[in-house]
């Protein structure tokens, strides 16, 4: 197929980026809500307009309401932008994405999926989510993760590699991107299939025929359905995959067959249009089945179907996805919008372009990707992750007043725009929202929970919301500012690494523990309890808080009269609810559930470490 002229690819790249963001912003308010709820709360305006809405956030321990502005995008678009910025670093894009973008994203994520957040937590410590340094249960959960969190973010790879003559190098990048967070073939195959549809569509020079995208996918399933060739990073991953799953290749082939059957359903629905009801096809694809509706294969098939069905009227395709209540509305609408943008360009989005969050920044990023511009220099990857830097950044946010500038953990420069506040159901905590506009044009919001009694009167706090597009600069001015920011990327990042001291959330340790499996115990005390490694060798690990781990062969049973002796360890943590959640999510044995200690107001729980030592975890004194 001949390549499109550069101007057309540029137009379609912008259309794809904006289409994905607009679909995300339209669909996010309707994610996982009931039809009755939507009927009660929808506005009187047309369905293709952005809506302001209220989101319940905070989970079980810190429930609170969060006001979401009209046109605000969710984690789908946030991660698209993370990948896009990473690709600007050329061959080092994956290091940038895993070690910097993903960990920092976890600080400002909105609506992020569990698998992606868990993987980001591992990368915060500089550890791949499939590493044998992690707990077995955590690795197992990683290889069970088959959600659409990969497919929804891979658009930048297609915009950046639209000039590739074959899909193979694009597929390699998509696989590498995907394994950063997900290990199950449903996530990876879904992303490869959707990516192939994007790649073929953005390169097309002739008019798209009705249903041609689906026919092309079925005809060329080997191109997107084969496990891409491994490189240095994915070789280690594949070794771990085959260790976790008896025959990963067979599992992969089975998922390809599953997705091919979904595409056949889509083709049948297209062939019978307009007699076919879209809801019937989406139901046949299991979009309404809560158990599997978030799978990467389901999202890919649904997005391809809606883009094929509504190619002549793209806005109707995005609207149908965004209001298919009971499905994963934001992701399917985002993916359908991205694909429709590669087919139809930008003009159809004119009613929404000005209202979507960070519209100008999205357009700039699309153009930079399509032009295949990259930075010079190298990515400095912290050996032990950036958890300490992230904690320090978050702790320092209350010191930054609105109007003041700050350096972000990824090296970008920003300005504090406002500080908002939400009250919990009791007076035991409040949530502060720090709204930041970054020099390149992106706006983010970092939330911080403060636990203490707020029954007394507090000074008023600004609750000004960030508008979707906060800057009055022209697009040309944005481009100039954007490249200025790129030049500052490395300087700001290196300075942050040098200045940020470690943050300590765990207190009062001073004990040496013999351990049967050193790596597993290191994972427990570092990942779960939040201790920070001071020194590490193959025979001893010393933590900043005073704990020392050593192999148990240094201390044979003869020292204990022929029996194994376990130790009870006491520790205090700053956020005990968060620590308890980590223990619970990590599959660690809980000995005593979270409760009050005696007649005091202090919370505590007991668990066991990998060697069976009892750990008593208390909330910090006065907390």
N, C-alpha and C positions, 0 to 999 in steps of 0.2 A: 504494500500500500504506500503510495507517495505521501510524503509529509505535508501537513498544512503549512501555508505561508506563516511566518512568524507573527504577523499582526493578528491573524485569526486565532492562533494558539493563545496569544496573550489575552484576547477578548474572552475566549472560552475558559482560560485559567481563572480570570477574575470572576466569571460567571459561576464556575464550580466552587470557588472559595466562598463567595457570597451566598450561593445557593445552599451550601452545607450549613453555614451559620444561620441563615434565615429559617431553614427547616428546623434546626435545633431550637431556636428561640420560639418558633411557633408551637413546636411539639412539647417542649419541656413542661409547660403548665399542666398538660394533660397526661403526663406520664403516670401510669399505675393508678389513675383515679377511676371512679365509677361513672357510668353514663348519667345517672341521676345527679351526681355532684356537678358534672359538666353542665347539665341543663339548668341547675339552680344558679350557677355562678358565671355562665358565659355572658358577655356584654351584648348590647344590642347592635354592635357594629358587625361588619362582615368578618367571616372566619379567616380572611387573609390579612387581618390587622394584628399587630402585637398587643398583648394584654399585660397589665400589671396584675400580680397575683401574690398570694401568701403561701409560704412553704413552711411545713413543720420540720424543724431541724433539731439536732442535738441528741438524737437517739433516746435510749432508755433513761440515762442518768441526767441529761441536761436538756430536757424538752423545751423548746421555745419557738416562737413564730419569727419568720424572716420574710421581710417584704422584698419581692423580686420585681425590679423595674421592667416596664414594657420593652421588649427587644433584647433582653439580657440572654446571653447564651450560657450553656452548661459545660460540663466536662468534655463533651464531644468536641466542641470548637477549641476549648482550652488545649486539649491534647493535640489537635491538628496544628495549632500554633507552636506547641513545644517541638513537634517533629519538624515543622518548617524551619524554625530557628536552628535546630540541630543540623539540618542539611546544609546550612550555610557554612558549616565547618568542614565541608568536603569529606575526605576519607575518614576523618575522625568523628563523623556525625553520630555514630552509635555510642561512643564514649561520652560525648556531650549529652546525648539524650538520657542515657542510663544513670550517669553519675552526677549530673547537674540539673537538667530540666525536670526529670521525673521526681527526684527528691524535693525540689523546690515547689513543683506543682502541688504536692501533697499539702502544702501550707495554705494555698489559695483555691484548692479544688472546690467545685460546686457540683454536687450530684455524682461524684466519682463512684465507679463500681468497686466492689470489695476486692476482686482479684488485682486490679490495677493499684489500689491503695496498699494492699499487702506487699506487692512487688516493690512499690516505691519505698516502703519501709525497709525492705532488705537492702535496696540500693543506697539508702541513707547511710548504712553501715559499710558500703562498698562491697557488698556480697551479692552475687547473682541469686535469684530466687530458686534456682535448681541446685545450688551448691550443697555439698555434703556437710558443710559447716553449719547448715540450718537443721532444725529439728525435722525428724522424718515426717511428722504429720504436716508440717508446713510445706515440705517438698511435695508430698502427696496432693495437698490442696492445689498447689501450683499446676501440677500435671492434670488435675481434674478441671482446671479452669478453661472452659470452652466458650466463654461469652463473646459479645460483639465489641468488647473494648479495643480490639485490634483493628477490625474492619472500619470502625468509625473514624480512625485517625490516620489512615494511610494515604489519603488524597495527596499530600505534599510530594510523596515519592513519584506519583504519576506526573504532576506538574513539573517536577525537576528533571524527570527522565523521559519526557514525551518524545524526544528525538531518538531514543534507542530503537534500533531496527528489529530487535527481538525482545520478547517479554522476559527472557531468562534473567538478565541482570536486574531488572525491576523486581522480579519474584524473589531474588536473593535478598534484596534490601527489605522487602515486605516481611519475609521470614525473620530476618534479623531483628527488625522492629518488633514483630509479634512476640518473639520468645523473651523479650525484655520483661513481659508481664504475664503471658499466658503460655501454658504448655500443652493443652489438648488440641488435637487436630481440628476440632470444630471451630475454634477461634482462628487458627492459622489458615485452614482451607477456605473458610468464609472470606477472610481478608484477601487471599490470593484470587479468588473468583471475582469478588467485587473490584479488586484492582485491575484485573484483566479487562473487565467491562469499561472501566474508566480509561484505561490506556488505549483501547481500540477506538473508543468514542472520540477522544480528544484529538486523535490522529486522522480521523475520517475526513475525506475531502468531498465525498459525494453525499447526497441526501439519504438520511436514514430511513429505511423501509420499516413498515409496521411490524413489530416483533423481532426485528433483525438482531437486536442485542442478545436476546435469549437463544435464538438459533445459532448465533456465533459462539456462545458459551458452550452449548451442547456439542457443536461440531469440533471445537478445539479444547475439549476437556483435558487433554494431555498437557497442553501448554500451562494451564493454571492448576491442574490437579496433581501434577507430579511433585514430589518432595524436592525442593530446589537443592542444587549442589551446595555442599557445606564449605564454609570458610573457617578461619582459625577459631572464631568465637562459637559458631554453630556446631563445630565438631565436638567441643566439650559438652554443649547442650544435648546433642544427639546421643552421646555416650550416656549421659544421665537419664535421658528419656528411655533408652533401651534397658537401662538398669531398673527403672521404675515400672515400665510396662514390658511384659514378656516379649511382645513383638509389635513395636511401635509402627513399623511399616504397614502391617496388616490393619492396625487400627486406623491409620491414615487412609488406606484404600477404602475401608468401609465408610468413612466419613465422606470421601469423594462420591461414592455411590449414593449416599444419602442426599447430598446436595444435588446430584444429577437428577434424582427422582423429584426433588422440589422444583428444579428448573423445567422438568417435563410437565409438572402441574401448571406452572406459569405459562408454558407454551400452549397447553390445551385451553387455558383461560383466555389467552390472547386470541386464539383461533376462533373462539366462540363469541368474542366481543361483537356488539355491545349487549348480547343476551346474558353474559356472565356478570354476576354481582361481585364487586371487588371484595366484599367481606367474606364471601364464600371461598375465594381463592386464599385470602389471608388466613382464614380458619384452617384450610387444608394444609397450609404451610406451618401450622401450629403457632401462629402469631398471638392467638388468644389463649394459649395454654401457658399458664404462669410458670409451669415447671421447666419449659424449654424455650419460651418466647424470647429470652435474652441471648440465645445461642448465636454464634457468629454465622453459622450456615443459614439460620432462619432470617436474620437481618439482611444478609446478602441477597437471598432469593426474593424477599419482600421488596427491597429497594429496586432490584432489577425489574421485577414485575411492574411496579408502579411507574418507574421511569419509561419502560417500554409502552405501557398502556396509555400514558399521558404525554408522550413526547410532543404531539402537536399542541397541547395545552399544558405546559409544564407547571404553571401555578396550581392547577387543579390536582396534579400529582402530589405536590408537596402538601397541599391542604388536606388531601385524603389521608396521607400518612400521619400528619400532625393531629388529626381529629379521629383517628381509629382507636377510640378509647378502649383500653384493655390490652393494647399492644405496647411495645417499647417505643412510644410515639416520637420522642426527641431523636433517638438514634436512627430509626427508620426514615423519618422525615429529613434528617441531616444527610444520610447516605443517598436517598432519592434526590434531594436537592443538589448534591454534588454531582451526581451522574447527569441530571437534567441540565446542569450548567455546562458540562462538557458538550452536550448535544445542542443546546439552544443559546449559549452565550449569556449575555448580561441583561439584554433589554427587558425580558419578561419580569425581572426583579425590581424594576424601577419603583413600584409602589412601596417596596420594603427597604431599599438600599440605605436611605438616609436614617432609618429608624433602628437598624440593628446595631448592637453594641460594637464599638471599635470599627466601624465601617471602613474608614480610610486606611486604618492599619491592615485590615484584611486584604484590601485591594493592593496595597504596597507589597505585602508579603507574596501575594499571588504573582505579581509582576516580577519580583526579584527571583522567585523560584523558576518561573518560565524562562527568564533570561539566564538561568543557571549561574548566577553570581555566587562566588564563595569567598570566604575570608582567608587571609594568610595568617600564619602563626600556628601554634599548637595548643591543644586543650590540656590544661593541667588537671589531672585526675587525682584527687586526694586518695591516698592509699587506704585510709580507714573510713571513708565516707565523709559526709558533711553534716551529720546529725548535730554536732555541737554548734556549728555555724548557724544552722537553722533555728535551733533553740535560742541562741543568743539574739538573733535577729528578731524573733517573736517577742522575747522578753523586753527588748529595747523599744518596741513600738509605742508604748505609752509615753515615752520621753519625747516623741516627735510630734510637734504641734502642727495643725493644719496650715499649709502654706510653706512648710519647711521641706527641704530635699533630703533624700536618703539613698544609700547604696543597697541594692537588693542582693540576695544571696547568689543570683546568677550573673552578677556583674553589671546589670543594667542600673541606670539612674532613674529615680522617680521622685514624685512629689506627693506628700500626704494631702489629700483633698478634704477629707472630713472623717469624723469619728462618730459612728452610730452606736446605738445601745438597745439591747433587748432584755426584758426581764423574764426570769424563769417563773414557774408556777408558784414558787416560794420565794422568800427573800434570802435564800442561801447562796444564790449565784446570779451573776449577770453576764451577758455576752456582749463584748465590744467588737464592732466591725470597723476595721481600719481600711479606708478606701484610698487606693493609691493609683495615680496616673503615671505611667512610665514614659520616659522621654521618646520612645519609639512609637507611642500612640496606643498601646494596650492599657486597659484599666483592669485592676484586680482588687479583690477584697479579702483581707486576712481576718479571721475571727479569733478572738481570744476569750476564754472563759475565766472569770475571776470568781473564786469561791470565798465568800465571807458573808456575814449578815449585812444586809442592805436596808434594814428596817428604819434606820435613821435617814434624814433628808440628805440627798447628795446634790452637789452642784450640777446645774444643767449641762448636758453634753450635746454637741452638735449632732443632728440626725439628717443632715443634708445628704441626699442620695446622689450617686454618680449618674449623670445622664448617659445614655448609650454612647454618645459621641461627645467627648468633653472638650476637644480642642477646636479652635477656630482657624487653625492653620490651613492653607490650601494643600492640595495633594502634592504639588511640587515642593512646597515647604516641608511637607512630611518626609518626602524622599531625601531631602538634604539632611533633615534631623536624623532620619533613620541611619544614614551612612555615618554620621557623626557618632551616633550611639554604637554602631558596629566597631568603630575604631577604639571605643572605650571599653569594649567587652572584656578583653583580656586584662587590661590594666586594673579595672575595678574588681574583677574576680580574684586576681592574685593578691591585691591589697586586702581584700576581705579575708582570704585564707590566712594572711600573715597577722592580721589584727584580731580576729575573732578568738577569744579565749574559750576553753571548753566550758560547757554548761553542766552543772552537776545537779541531778535530781534525786540521787540516792545518797544517804548519809550514814555515818557511824558504822564502819566496817573495820575489822582488824582480826582476821582469822585465816589459817591455811587449811585447805581441803584437799585430801587425796581423791583422785577421780579415776574411774575406770576408762572413760572416753573423754579425753581432754577437749577435743573440738566441740563435742556436744555440750559439755559443761560451759565452755566459753560462750557458745551461742545463748545458753539459758541466762547467764548472768549479764551478758552484754545486751542481747536483744530484748529479753523479757523484763529484767529488773533495771536496765538502763545504766549499768556500771560502765566505766570508760577504761579501756586498756591503757596502761602506762608502759609496760614492756611485755614483749611476747617472744618466746623461743619455742623450740620443739619440746622442751622439758619443763618449762615454767611460764606461767602467765600471771603478771601482777597488774592489779587494777588500781586506778587512781584512789579509790575509796579504801584501799588497804587489804582487800581480799587477795589471797594468793592461791592459785590452782596448780597442783602438781600431779603427775601420774602416780597411781596407787602402788606401782612396783617399788617406789622409793620407800614405802611404808608397809612392809609385809605383815601378814596376820600375826606373826610371832611377836610383834611389838604389842599386840593387844590380847595376848594370851590365846591365840588361835582363833579368835572371832573377829567379825567385821564390826567396827564401831561407827555409828552414824552421828553426825553433829547437828544440833539445832542452831540455826542461824537467825539472827534478828536484824531487821533493817527498817529504815523509815524512808518513805517516798513522798514526793510533793503532791502527786496526783494518784491517789490510791484506786479510784474508779477506773482510770485509764490502765493502770498496771493490772488490775484484776481482769479487765477485758482482754488484755494481751495474753494473760495466763490461760483464760478460758478458750480464746480463739486458737491458741497454740497447742491445744490438746494436752496440756500439762495437768497432772493429777492435783485436784483440789482437795485438801484435807479438811479445811474448815471454811465455809463460805463467808463472804463479806458481811460483817456485822459489827456491832459496837463491842468494845473491850470493857467487860465488867460494867461498872456504873459510871464509866467515863463517857466523854463525847467523842473519843477517838475511834476510828474505824480500823479494822484489821481483818486479815484472812491468813490461812495457812495453805501452803502447797508444798510439793516436794520437787527437788531438783533432779537431774537425770541419774544421780547416784543414790537417790532415796533419802537425802538429807532433808529434814523438815525446815521450811523457810517460813518464818513469821513476818508478815509484811504489815507495817503500821502506817497510818497517815502521820504526817509530820506533826510534831507537838504544836498545839495551838491551831491546827488546820481543821 
